[in-house]
Amino acid sequence: MTNRTFSLGGDLTINRLGFGAMRLATATFGGPPRAPRSGIAVLRRAVELGVNHIDTAGFYSRGDVRANELIRTALAPYRDGLVIATKVGPLPGPDGVPTGQAAPDQLRGLVEADLRALGLDRLDLVYLRVGGMTGPGGESIAERFAVLAELRAQGLIRHLGVSNVDAAQLAEAQAIAPVTAVQNRHTDGPGLLAPCEKAGIAYVPYFPLGGGVEPLDTARLGKVAARLGATTAQVALASLLATSPSVLAIPGTGRLDHLEENCAANDLSLTDEDLSDLRG
């Protein structure tokens, strides 16, 4: 794979294959908590394998197991060059599932909570995560994004991002402060990949391996995987990264074997024939 790194905001060089922390606390939002020692082992191994971009959130938790606390326990004091991105906006309901949405006056508290949990004086990247699990659009984000912009001006945040947004919401945010990353569900919607690439904005699809919600196209992936002696997950990640040099992948897992498999995708090179087969 070429272009293995991306310059986030022009001043943070990160490997395009990172790690998503959502599954450290539980396999699913409604599932039982994982043993903390498993998450700690996964995080330490991820960094050993060259991961220097960890995507997390304060609402990545189940019971007493919280992803941000696992990150601090496993990795603090943090090595130079490790970039930790977090998201604020969703609020967990009584069952722990993040179904609510923070008001503007609640965002500072969420950012400060992430700073404390991670043991940081400044967060590298904070996304404003908008809405629920449905598609983006339909509401203004200006008032909430302005709160994060003020926290950036105060030195609590280095770079800002937006998540689950459409073109109008991205434009709202950009009119307030620089946006360095967009985290949406797909690379093809809602038409933001090309403008992000042109503007030097990282595009970070969540659920890069389907997230248990959308099954992978195993027929196409399997054909290429068999030819390369790889797994379908590895080919899926390599294909995602081949979409654009602005795309970052953040596969998440709470298992060491899956982590090793995912990280090995970094060494997978897809030919024009492979890409043609994958794209039909």
C-alpha positions in Angstrom: 0.0 0.0 0.0 1.3 3.5 -0.9 0.7 6.7 1.0 0.7 4.9 4.4 0.6 8.2 6.3 -1.6 11.3 6.4 -0.8 14.8 7.7 -3.7 15.6 10.1 -4.2 19.3 10.2 -0.8 19.8 8.6 1.1 19.1 11.8 0.3 15.6 13.0 1.6 12.7 10.8 -0.4 9.6 11.5 -0.5 6.1 10.0 -3.6 5.7 7.9 -4.4 2.4 9.5 -5.4 3.2 13.0 -7.5 1.7 15.8 -11.0 2.2 16.9 -11.6 1.8 20.7 -15.4 1.2 20.6 -15.1 -2.6 21.1 -12.6 -2.4 24.0 -15.4 -2.2 26.7 -17.9 -4.5 25.0 -18.4 -6.3 21.8 -21.7 -4.5 21.2 -23.4 -1.6 23.0 -25.9 -4.0 24.5 -23.4 -6.8 25.3 -21.6 -7.6 28.5 -18.4 -5.8 29.5 -15.1 -7.3 28.4 -12.4 -8.0 30.9 -10.2 -4.8 31.3 -7.0 -6.8 30.9 -8.0 -7.8 27.4 -8.4 -4.2 26.3 -5.1 -3.2 27.9 -3.3 -6.0 26.1 -4.9 -5.1 22.7 -4.0 -1.4 23.1 -0.3 -2.1 24.0 0.0 -4.5 21.1 -1.6 -2.1 18.7 1.0 0.5 19.5 3.7 -2.1 19.1 2.4 -2.9 15.7 2.8 0.7 14.6 -0.7 2.2 15.3 -0.4 5.9 16.2 -4.0 7.0 15.8 -6.6 5.8 18.3 -10.2 6.8 17.9 -12.2 6.8 21.1 -15.1 8.4 22.9 -16.3 8.9 26.5 -19.5 7.0 25.7 -17.4 3.9 24.7 -18.2 2.1 28.0 -20.1 -0.8 29.5 -20.6 -1.0 33.2 -17.4 0.0 34.9 -15.3 -0.7 31.8 -14.5 2.5 30.0 -12.4 2.7 26.9 -10.7 6.0 27.8 -9.6 4.7 31.2 -8.2 1.6 29.5 -6.3 3.8 27.1 -4.7 5.7 29.9 -3.9 2.6 31.9 -2.4 0.9 28.9 -0.5 3.7 27.3 0.2 6.6 29.6 2.6 8.2 29.7 1.9 8.5 26.0 4.7 8.1 23.5 5.6 11.0 21.2 3.5 10.9 18.0 0.5 9.0 19.4 -2.7 10.8 18.3 -5.8 10.3 20.3 -9.1 11.4 18.7 -12.4 11.5 20.7 -16.0 12.4 20.0 -18.5 14.4 22.0 -22.2 14.9 21.5 -24.0 11.6 22.2 -25.3 11.0 25.7 -25.9 7.5 27.1 -29.4 6.5 28.2 -30.2 4.4 31.3 -29.1 1.2 29.4 -25.8 2.7 28.5 -26.6 3.0 24.8 -25.9 6.6 23.6 -29.3 7.7 22.4 -29.3 11.2 23.7 -27.6 14.3 22.3 -25.8 16.9 24.4 -26.9 20.6 24.4 -24.3 23.3 23.7 -23.8 24.0 27.4 -23.0 20.4 28.1 -20.1 20.0 25.6 -17.4 21.6 27.7 -18.1 19.2 30.5 -17.8 16.3 28.1 -14.5 17.5 26.7 -13.1 18.1 30.3 -14.3 14.6 31.2 -12.3 13.1 28.3 -9.3 15.1 29.3 -9.4 13.7 32.8 -10.1 10.1 31.8 -7.3 10.1 29.3 -4.9 12.0 31.5 -4.2 14.7 28.9 -3.9 18.5 29.1 -5.0 18.9 25.4 -7.0 16.6 23.1 -5.4 16.0 19.7 -8.7 15.8 17.8 -12.3 16.2 18.9 -15.2 15.4 16.7 -18.7 16.9 17.2 -20.8 13.7 16.7 -24.2 14.7 15.4 -27.5 12.7 15.6 -28.0 9.1 16.2 -27.4 6.0 14.1 -29.5 7.3 11.2 -28.0 9.2 8.3 -26.7 12.8 8.6 -28.6 16.0 8.0 -31.6 17.9 9.1 -30.3 20.1 11.9 -27.9 23.0 12.5 -24.6 22.2 14.2 -23.3 25.8 14.3 -24.1 26.5 18.0 -22.5 23.3 19.2 -19.5 23.5 17.0 -18.9 27.1 18.1 -18.5 25.7 21.7 -15.7 23.3 20.5 -14.1 26.1 18.5 -13.9 28.2 21.7 -12.3 25.3 23.6 -9.8 25.0 20.8 -9.0 28.7 21.1 -8.5 28.1 24.9 -5.9 25.4 24.2 -8.0 22.4 25.3 -8.3 21.0 21.8 -5.7 20.9 19.0 -7.9 20.0 16.0 -11.6 19.8 15.3 -13.7 17.3 13.3 -17.3 16.5 12.6 -19.1 13.2 12.5 -22.3 12.0 10.8 -22.7 15.2 8.8 -23.8 16.2 5.4 -22.3 18.9 3.1 -24.4 21.7 4.6 -23.4 20.8 8.2 -19.7 20.6 7.2 -20.0 24.0 5.6 -21.5 25.4 8.8 -18.6 24.1 10.8 -16.0 25.3 8.4 -17.4 28.8 8.6 -16.7 28.8 12.3 -13.3 27.1 12.6 -11.0 24.8 10.6 -12.2 21.2 10.2 -9.4 18.6 9.9 -11.4 15.4 9.8 -14.9 14.0 8.9 -16.1 10.7 10.4 -19.1 9.4 8.5 -20.4 5.9 8.0 -19.5 5.5 4.4 -16.9 6.7 1.9 -19.5 7.4 -0.7 -22.1 9.4 1.2 -23.2 12.1 1.4 -20.7 13.1 -1.3 -18.1 14.5 1.0 -15.0 12.4 0.2 -14.0 14.4 -2.9 -14.3 17.8 -1.3 -12.5 16.5 1.8 -9.6 15.2 -0.3 -9.4 18.5 -2.1 -9.3 20.5 1.1 -6.8 18.2 2.9 -9.4 16.9 5.3 -9.1 13.4 6.6 -12.1 11.2 5.8 -12.6 8.5 8.5 -15.4 5.9 7.8 -16.6 4.3 11.0 -17.6 0.6 10.9 -14.9 0.0 8.3 -15.6 -3.8 8.5 -19.3 -3.4 8.7 -19.6 -3.1 12.5 -21.8 -6.2 12.6 -24.5 -4.0 11.0 -23.7 -4.3 7.3 -22.2 -7.6 6.0 -19.1 -7.5 3.9 -19.4 -8.4 0.2 -17.6 -11.7 0.9 -17.9 -12.9 -2.7 -15.9 -10.1 -4.2 -13.6 -9.9 -1.2 -13.0 -13.6 -1.1 -12.0 -13.8 -4.7 -9.2 -11.3 -4.1 -8.3 -12.7 -0.7 -7.8 -16.1 -2.2 -5.5 -14.7 -4.9 -3.4 -12.8 -2.3 -3.4 -15.4 0.5 -5.1 -12.9 2.7 -8.4 -12.7 4.7 -11.5 -11.0 3.6 -11.1 -8.5 6.4 -7.6 -7.6 5.3 -8.7 -7.1 1.7 -11.7 -4.9 2.9 -9.3 -2.7 4.8 -6.8 -2.5 2.0 -9.6 -1.7 -0.4 -10.9 1.1 1.8 -7.4 2.7 2.1 -7.1 2.4 -1.7 -10.2 4.6 -2.1 -8.3 7.8 -1.5 -5.1 9.0 0.2 -7.3 11.0 2.5 -9.2 8.0 3.9 -8.2 6.7 7.3 -9.2 3.3 8.6 -10.0 2.7 12.3 -11.0 -1.0 12.7 -11.8 -1.9 16.3 -11.5 -5.0 18.2 -11.2 -6.3 21.7 -9.2 -9.4 20.6 -5.5 -9.8 19.9 -6.0 -12.2 17.0 -8.3 -9.8 15.2 -5.9 -6.9 15.9 -3.0 -8.8 14.4 -5.2 -9.7 11.3 -6.3 -6.1 10.9 -2.9 -4.5 11.2 -1.4 -7.0 8.7 -3.7 -5.3 6.1 -1.2 -2.4 6.1 1.3 -4.6 4.2 -1.3 -5.7 1.6 -0.8 -4.3 -1.9 -3.8 -4.4 -4.3 -3.2 -4.5 -8.0 -5.4 -2.9 -10.7 -6.9 -6.3 -11.3 -7.7 -6.7 -7.6 -9.3 -3.2 -7.4 -11.3 -3.9 -10.6 -12.7 -7.2 -9.1 -13.6 -5.4 -5.9 -15.4 -2.6 -7.6 -17.2 -4.8 -10.0 
